[in-house]
Amino acid sequence: MSTTAAPPKKDTYTPLELFSTDRLLDSDERDIATTVRKFVETRLRPNVEDWFESATLPKELAKEFGDLGVLGMHLQGYGCAGTNAVSYGLACMELEAGDSGFRSFVSVQGSLSMFSIYRYGSEEQKQEWLPRLAAGEAIGCFGLTEPDFGSNPAGMRTRARRSGAGENADWVLNGTKMWITNGNLADVATVWAQTDEGIRGFLVPTDTPGFTANAIHKKLSLRASVTSELVLDNVRLPASAQLPEAVGLGAPLSCLNEARFGIVFGALGAARDSLETAIAYTQSREVFDRPLSSFQLTQEKLANMTLELGKGMLLAIHLGRMKDAEGARPEQISLGKLNNVREALAIARECRTLLGGSGITLEYSPLRHANNLESVLTYEGTSEMHMLSIGRALTGQAAFR
Ligand SMILES: Cc1cc2nc3c(=O)[nH]c(=O)nc-3n(C[C@H](O)[C@H](O)[C@H](O)COP(=O)(O)OP(=O)(O)OC[C@H]3O[C@@H](n4cnc5c(N)ncnc54)[C@H](O)[C@@H]3O)c2cc1C
């Protein structure tokens, strides 16, 4: 933790400088954030408008994310960087300052695909997939949601049946998964299915006969991200494709909890970028013969948004420190996901108002971020599901059904 003196007084500060949240980070954490921020500024930001408009995410970015060291960076061994949770969160924040699509790719690869293998896979599965996934030489996806079962994945209809007697018999999978990030890019899919013993996880190489990924088009949100339907039509897998340690719905939910933690920080990146864009714009835009930034209504908006951004950052760092020490419970991660995504979305929309007509174009980031955050509000548990999870923790009563 930093023990340096207070930073020198300046004429103006960025919103997070005002909170001095950097003083809660150590030098390794600050270095990681700076490295990822530079990559975002030089490699991603110059292209993001085109990728968003054309609804593409170039596959070669996977290798570049691997070289940057952000894929599965919070996991130990198997080519992973082994950083603490706060560093992973900061990397997510910097990536999402570029676009939620970049953070989504890294979240799904590291926290859903890789974490499911790391936590629940056999040693052979780990050796086969984790080093390649960490390097970005292979891409993973995570199929839990189905067309009729999103908030309630326990009802999933995807079915895995043994094709014969005994533990060594092949598995045959049938079903459909929906809204799967990286689905059309993936080399391996972690697929969750009902079996006679309950929900189990399977690693499905995407070139297995019977596996199809269909890209979902006409999205208004997360356009610089690939989202797919996965169809499993008599997909035959060896017994060794099952994740041996994954027993029941708790397994996929624990993976989601990992990814949600990244969102707690990530969403703030989109908010920070929106706010910094709005501050710069209001300083250069003249209305009624004065800079827009000099009006009290504008400063009220900027002050309120700065407060929410800074409070969200303090919450994110607090959850990260807990995760690195004794661990954070799922309902505590829910507090962070619910608050920080909700406030980030409100900030991005408010920033858009400050940009007037200019705010509706891709030239400025706030509306792109706001559109993306609509997806972030929905995936990894909708805001309503997180409210119910917090409500259950407060009252002891589950109101899900
Ligand atoms: C861009 C994108 C990427 C995604 N990536 C992935 C991925 O990689 N892997 C994956 O498995 N899934 C992924 N998802 C799916 C995502 O997790 C689901 O969309 C989400 O869980 C919600 O499910 P649903 O869309 O079926 O909505 P529903 O469950 O049908 O919910 C609709 C509305 O009803 C509300 N609701 C539901 N139940 C209750 C209740 N009990 N009380 C009150 N309100 C309720 C919800 O909060 C929501 O507002 C992705 C989704 C999107 C949009």
The ligand as a Tripos MOL2 file, in Angstrom:
@<TRIPOS>MOLECULE
LIG
   53    58     1     0     0
SMALL
NO_CHARGES

@<TRIPOS>ATOM
      1 C1        -24.4770   -9.7450  -24.8730 C.3       1 LIG1
      2 C2        -24.7470  -10.9230  -23.9840 C.ar      1 LIG1
      3 C3        -23.7460  -11.8550  -23.7410 C.ar      1 LIG1
      4 C4        -23.9980  -12.9800  -22.9460 C.ar      1 LIG1
      5 N1        -23.0170  -13.9320  -22.7690 N.ar      1 LIG1
      6 C5        -23.3190  -15.1030  -22.1470 C.ar      1 LIG1
      7 C6        -22.3540  -16.1560  -22.0850 C.ar      1 LIG1
      8 O1        -21.2100  -16.0350  -22.5330 O.2       1 LIG1
      9 N2        -22.7310  -17.3350  -21.5150 N.ar      1 LIG1
     10 C7        -23.9880  -17.5340  -20.9960 C.ar      1 LIG1
     11 O2        -24.2570  -18.6350  -20.5090 O.2       1 LIG1
     12 N3        -24.9090  -16.5360  -21.0360 N.ar      1 LIG1
     13 C8        -24.6110  -15.3360  -21.5930 C.ar      1 LIG1
     14 N4        -25.5420  -14.3160  -21.6620 N.ar      1 LIG1
     15 C9        -26.8980  -14.5720  -21.1480 C.3       1 LIG1
     16 C10       -27.2650  -13.7770  -19.9180 C.3       1 LIG1
     17 O3        -26.6040  -14.2750  -18.7950 O.3       1 LIG1
     18 C11       -28.7940  -13.8270  -19.7900 C.3       1 LIG1
     19 O4        -29.3300  -13.0280  -20.8310 O.3       1 LIG1
     20 C12       -29.2910  -13.3580  -18.4440 C.3       1 LIG1
     21 O5        -28.9820  -14.3070  -17.4460 O.3       1 LIG1
     22 C13       -30.8060  -13.1370  -18.4340 C.3       1 LIG1
     23 O6        -31.4710  -14.2260  -18.9540 O.3       1 LIG1
     24 P1        -32.6070  -13.9840  -20.0670 P.3       1 LIG1
     25 O7        -32.0470  -13.1560  -21.1540 O.co2     1 LIG1
     26 O8        -33.1650  -15.3240  -20.4170 O.co2     1 LIG1
     27 O9        -33.7080  -13.1240  -19.3360 O.3       1 LIG1
     28 P2        -34.8860  -13.6690  -18.4040 P.3       1 LIG1
     29 O10       -34.3590  -14.6340  -17.4180 O.co2     1 LIG1
     30 O11       -36.0170  -14.1030  -19.2880 O.co2     1 LIG1
     31 O12       -35.3030  -12.3330  -17.6440 O.3       1 LIG1
     32 C14       -36.1300  -11.3220  -18.2560 C.3       1 LIG1
     33 C15       -36.4400  -10.2740  -17.1970 C.3       1 LIG1
     34 O13       -37.1480  -10.8990  -16.1260 O.3       1 LIG1
     35 C16       -36.4920  -10.6300  -14.8940 C.3       1 LIG1
     36 N5        -36.7180  -11.7540  -13.9820 N.ar      1 LIG1
     37 C17       -36.4070  -13.0700  -14.1600 C.ar      1 LIG1
     38 N6        -36.7190  -13.7810  -13.0880 N.ar      1 LIG1
     39 C18       -37.2670  -12.9020  -12.1840 C.ar      1 LIG1
     40 C19       -37.7960  -13.0280  -10.8690 C.ar      1 LIG1
     41 N7        -37.7820  -14.1930  -10.2190 N.pl3     1 LIG1
     42 N8        -38.2660  -11.9180  -10.2610 N.ar      1 LIG1
     43 C20       -38.2610  -10.7180  -10.8680 C.ar      1 LIG1
     44 N9        -37.7670  -10.5250  -12.1150 N.ar      1 LIG1
     45 C21       -37.2760  -11.6140  -12.7640 C.ar      1 LIG1
     46 C22       -35.0410  -10.4660  -15.2660 C.3       1 LIG1
     47 O14       -34.3130   -9.7840  -14.2690 O.3       1 LIG1
     48 C23       -35.1710   -9.6900  -16.5600 C.3       1 LIG1
     49 O15       -35.3790   -8.3220  -16.2550 O.3       1 LIG1
     50 C24       -25.2840  -13.1600  -22.3830 C.ar      1 LIG1
     51 C25       -26.2790  -12.1940  -22.6080 C.ar      1 LIG1
     52 C26       -26.0250  -11.0900  -23.3880 C.ar      1 LIG1
     53 C27       -27.1100  -10.0830  -23.6270 C.3       1 LIG1
@<TRIPOS>BOND
     1     1     2 1
     2     2     3 ar
     3     2    52 ar
     4     3     4 ar
     5     4     5 ar
     6     4    50 ar
     7     5     6 ar
     8     6     7 ar
     9     6    13 1
    10     7     8 2
    11     7     9 ar
    12     9    10 ar
    13    10    11 2
    14    10    12 ar
    15    12    13 ar
    16    13    14 ar
    17    14    15 1
    18    14    50 ar
    19    15    16 1
    20    16    17 1
    21    16    18 1
    22    18    19 1
    23    18    20 1
    24    20    21 1
    25    20    22 1
    26    22    23 1
    27    23    24 1
    28    24    25 2
    29    24    26 1
    30    24    27 1
    31    27    28 1
    32    28    29 2
    33    28    30 1
    34    28    31 1
    35    31    32 1
    36    32    33 1
    37    33    34 1
    38    33    48 1
    39    34    35 1
    40    35    36 1
    41    35    46 1
    42    36    37 ar
    43    36    45 ar
    44    37    38 ar
    45    38    39 ar
    46    39    40 ar
    47    39    45 ar
    48    40    41 1
    49    40    42 ar
    50    42    43 ar
    51    43    44 ar
    52    44    45 ar
    53    46    47 1
    54    46    48 1
    55    48    49 1
    56    50    51 ar
    57    51    52 ar
    58    52    53 1
@<TRIPOS>SUBSTRUCTURE
     1 LIG1         1 GROUP 0 **** ****
